Protein backbone atom coordinates (compact mmCIF):
# COMPACT_ATOMS: atom_id res chain seq x y z
CA UNK A 1 0.00 0.00 0.00
CA UNK A 2 1.29 3.45 -0.91
CA UNK A 3 1.79 6.09 1.74
CA UNK A 4 0.19 9.51 1.30
CA UNK A 5 3.52 10.95 0.14
CA UNK A 6 3.84 8.41 -2.68
CA UNK A 7 0.68 9.58 -4.45
CA UNK A 8 1.30 12.44 -6.92
CA UNK A 9 -0.58 15.64 -6.15
CA UNK A 10 -2.23 15.56 -9.59
CA UNK A 11 -3.71 12.13 -8.77
CA UNK A 12 -5.09 13.49 -5.50
CA UNK A 13 -6.78 16.36 -7.36
CA UNK A 14 -8.32 13.90 -9.81
CA UNK A 15 -9.44 11.59 -6.99
CA UNK A 16 -11.07 14.36 -4.98
CA UNK A 17 -12.88 15.55 -8.11
CA UNK A 18 -14.26 12.07 -8.74
CA UNK A 19 -15.20 11.81 -5.08
CA UNK A 20 -17.18 15.06 -5.30
CA UNK A 21 -19.11 13.59 -8.24
CA UNK A 22 -19.85 10.46 -6.18
CA UNK A 23 -21.00 12.56 -3.20
CA UNK A 24 -23.23 14.67 -5.44
CA UNK A 25 -24.84 11.59 -6.95
CA UNK A 26 -25.01 9.12 -4.04
CA UNK A 27 -24.88 11.16 -0.84
CA UNK A 28 -22.49 12.07 1.95
CA UNK A 29 -21.37 8.60 3.05
CA UNK A 30 -17.81 9.08 1.63
CA UNK A 31 -17.45 12.53 3.24
CA UNK A 32 -14.68 11.37 5.66
CA UNK A 33 -12.60 10.32 2.65
CA UNK A 34 -13.13 13.77 1.09
CA UNK A 35 -11.90 15.41 4.30
CA UNK A 36 -8.84 13.15 4.31
CA UNK A 37 -7.96 13.92 0.68
CA UNK A 38 -8.46 17.64 1.27
CA UNK A 39 -6.19 17.56 4.32
CA UNK A 40 -3.46 15.69 2.43
CA UNK A 41 -3.63 18.18 -0.47
CA UNK A 42 -3.48 21.18 1.86
CA UNK A 43 -0.54 19.75 3.82
CA UNK A 44 1.36 18.92 0.65
CA UNK A 45 0.78 22.40 -0.86
CA UNK A 46 1.76 24.08 2.42
CA UNK A 47 4.93 21.98 2.64
CA UNK A 48 5.92 22.86 -0.92
CA UNK A 49 5.29 26.57 -0.30
CA UNK A 50 7.42 26.51 2.84
CA UNK A 51 10.28 24.72 1.06
CA UNK A 52 10.10 27.14 -1.87
CA UNK A 53 10.42 30.05 0.52
CA UNK A 54 13.90 28.89 1.60
CA UNK A 55 15.08 27.12 -1.54
CA UNK A 56 18.49 28.40 -2.66
CA UNK A 57 18.76 26.68 -6.03
CA UNK A 58 15.96 27.11 -8.50
CA UNK A 59 14.62 23.73 -9.59
CA UNK A 60 13.65 23.80 -13.29
CA UNK A 61 11.06 21.08 -12.64
CA UNK A 62 9.08 23.28 -10.26
CA UNK A 63 6.50 25.59 -11.73
CA UNK A 64 6.96 29.27 -10.97
CA UNK A 65 4.25 31.00 -9.01
CA UNK A 66 1.73 32.73 -11.22
CA UNK A 67 1.81 36.48 -11.22
CA UNK A 68 -1.08 38.15 -9.46
CA UNK A 69 -0.77 41.21 -11.70
CA UNK A 70 -3.31 41.82 -14.40
CA UNK A 71 -2.07 41.63 -18.02
CA UNK A 72 -2.25 45.42 -18.26
CA UNK A 73 0.16 45.83 -15.34
CA UNK A 74 2.72 43.35 -16.67
CA UNK A 75 3.99 45.76 -19.30
CA UNK A 76 3.24 49.12 -17.83
CA UNK A 77 5.90 50.78 -20.00
CA UNK A 78 4.38 49.63 -23.30
CA UNK A 79 3.02 53.05 -24.16
CA UNK A 80 6.55 54.48 -23.82
CA UNK A 81 8.45 51.73 -25.61
CA UNK A 82 6.03 50.89 -28.46
CA UNK A 83 7.64 53.45 -30.80
CA UNK A 84 11.25 52.36 -30.17
CA UNK A 85 11.29 49.74 -32.92
Short mmCIF file of the C-alpha atoms (twelve columns), coordinates in Angstrom:
data_MODEL
# 
_entry.id   MODEL 
# 
loop_
_atom_site.group_PDB 
_atom_site.id 
_atom_site.type_symbol 
_atom_site.label_atom_id 
_atom_site.label_alt_id 
_atom_site.label_comp_id 
_atom_site.label_asym_id 
_atom_site.label_seq_id 
_atom_site.Cartn_x 
_atom_site.Cartn_y 
_atom_site.Cartn_z 
_atom_site.pdbx_PDB_model_num 
ATOM 1  C CA . UNK A 1  0.000   0.000  0.000   1 
ATOM 2  C CA . UNK A 2  1.292   3.450  -0.907  1 
ATOM 3  C CA . UNK A 3  1.788   6.089  1.740   1 
ATOM 4  C CA . UNK A 4  0.189   9.510  1.304   1 
ATOM 5  C CA . UNK A 5  3.518   10.950 0.144   1 
ATOM 6  C CA . UNK A 6  3.838   8.411  -2.676  1 
ATOM 7  C CA . UNK A 7  0.683   9.577  -4.455  1 
ATOM 8  C CA . UNK A 8  1.301   12.435 -6.923  1 
ATOM 9  C CA . UNK A 9  -0.578  15.642 -6.154  1 
ATOM 10 C CA . UNK A 10 -2.228  15.557 -9.592  1 
ATOM 11 C CA . UNK A 11 -3.706  12.135 -8.774  1 
ATOM 12 C CA . UNK A 12 -5.087  13.492 -5.503  1 
ATOM 13 C CA . UNK A 13 -6.778  16.359 -7.359  1 
ATOM 14 C CA . UNK A 14 -8.318  13.901 -9.807  1 
ATOM 15 C CA . UNK A 15 -9.435  11.585 -6.994  1 
ATOM 16 C CA . UNK A 16 -11.073 14.357 -4.981  1 
ATOM 17 C CA . UNK A 17 -12.877 15.552 -8.115  1 
ATOM 18 C CA . UNK A 18 -14.256 12.071 -8.742  1 
ATOM 19 C CA . UNK A 19 -15.203 11.806 -5.080  1 
ATOM 20 C CA . UNK A 20 -17.176 15.059 -5.302  1 
ATOM 21 C CA . UNK A 21 -19.107 13.593 -8.242  1 
ATOM 22 C CA . UNK A 22 -19.852 10.465 -6.178  1 
ATOM 23 C CA . UNK A 23 -21.005 12.559 -3.202  1 
ATOM 24 C CA . UNK A 24 -23.229 14.674 -5.440  1 
ATOM 25 C CA . UNK A 25 -24.840 11.590 -6.949  1 
ATOM 26 C CA . UNK A 26 -25.007 9.117  -4.038  1 
ATOM 27 C CA . UNK A 27 -24.883 11.164 -0.836  1 
ATOM 28 C CA . UNK A 28 -22.487 12.067 1.948   1 
ATOM 29 C CA . UNK A 29 -21.366 8.599  3.052   1 
ATOM 30 C CA . UNK A 30 -17.807 9.076  1.626   1 
ATOM 31 C CA . UNK A 31 -17.445 12.535 3.236   1 
ATOM 32 C CA . UNK A 32 -14.682 11.374 5.661   1 
ATOM 33 C CA . UNK A 33 -12.605 10.319 2.646   1 
ATOM 34 C CA . UNK A 34 -13.128 13.772 1.090   1 
ATOM 35 C CA . UNK A 35 -11.901 15.413 4.303   1 
ATOM 36 C CA . UNK A 36 -8.836  13.153 4.311   1 
ATOM 37 C CA . UNK A 37 -7.965  13.925 0.677   1 
ATOM 38 C CA . UNK A 38 -8.463  17.640 1.271   1 
ATOM 39 C CA . UNK A 39 -6.190  17.556 4.324   1 
ATOM 40 C CA . UNK A 40 -3.460  15.688 2.430   1 
ATOM 41 C CA . UNK A 41 -3.631  18.175 -0.465  1 
ATOM 42 C CA . UNK A 42 -3.476  21.184 1.864   1 
ATOM 43 C CA . UNK A 43 -0.536  19.745 3.818   1 
ATOM 44 C CA . UNK A 44 1.358   18.919 0.647   1 
ATOM 45 C CA . UNK A 45 0.778   22.396 -0.856  1 
ATOM 46 C CA . UNK A 46 1.761   24.075 2.418   1 
ATOM 47 C CA . UNK A 47 4.927   21.984 2.642   1 
ATOM 48 C CA . UNK A 48 5.920   22.864 -0.921  1 
ATOM 49 C CA . UNK A 49 5.290   26.568 -0.303  1 
ATOM 50 C CA . UNK A 50 7.419   26.510 2.836   1 
ATOM 51 C CA . UNK A 51 10.276  24.724 1.062   1 
ATOM 52 C CA . UNK A 52 10.099  27.137 -1.874  1 
ATOM 53 C CA . UNK A 53 10.425  30.054 0.516   1 
ATOM 54 C CA . UNK A 54 13.896  28.894 1.597   1 
ATOM 55 C CA . UNK A 55 15.079  27.117 -1.542  1 
ATOM 56 C CA . UNK A 56 18.494  28.397 -2.656  1 
ATOM 57 C CA . UNK A 57 18.764  26.679 -6.026  1 
ATOM 58 C CA . UNK A 58 15.958  27.107 -8.497  1 
ATOM 59 C CA . UNK A 59 14.622  23.730 -9.591  1 
ATOM 60 C CA . UNK A 60 13.654  23.802 -13.293 1 
ATOM 61 C CA . UNK A 61 11.062  21.083 -12.641 1 
ATOM 62 C CA . UNK A 62 9.083   23.280 -10.256 1 
ATOM 63 C CA . UNK A 63 6.496   25.589 -11.729 1 
ATOM 64 C CA . UNK A 64 6.960   29.266 -10.969 1 
ATOM 65 C CA . UNK A 65 4.248   31.000 -9.014  1 
ATOM 66 C CA . UNK A 66 1.728   32.732 -11.221 1 
ATOM 67 C CA . UNK A 67 1.812   36.482 -11.220 1 
ATOM 68 C CA . UNK A 68 -1.076  38.154 -9.460  1 
ATOM 69 C CA . UNK A 69 -0.770  41.211 -11.702 1 
ATOM 70 C CA . UNK A 70 -3.311  41.818 -14.397 1 
ATOM 71 C CA . UNK A 71 -2.071  41.635 -18.016 1 
ATOM 72 C CA . UNK A 72 -2.245  45.419 -18.262 1 
ATOM 73 C CA . UNK A 73 0.160   45.828 -15.340 1 
ATOM 74 C CA . UNK A 74 2.724   43.354 -16.675 1 
ATOM 75 C CA . UNK A 75 3.990   45.765 -19.305 1 
ATOM 76 C CA . UNK A 76 3.245   49.120 -17.831 1 
ATOM 77 C CA . UNK A 77 5.896   50.784 -20.005 1 
ATOM 78 C CA . UNK A 78 4.382   49.627 -23.295 1 
ATOM 79 C CA . UNK A 79 3.018   53.055 -24.164 1 
ATOM 80 C CA . UNK A 80 6.549   54.477 -23.817 1 
ATOM 81 C CA . UNK A 81 8.449   51.730 -25.611 1 
ATOM 82 C CA . UNK A 82 6.035   50.886 -28.460 1 
ATOM 83 C CA . UNK A 83 7.635   53.455 -30.802 1 
ATOM 84 C CA . UNK A 84 11.247  52.364 -30.169 1 
ATOM 85 C CA . UNK A 85 11.286  49.738 -32.917 1 
# 
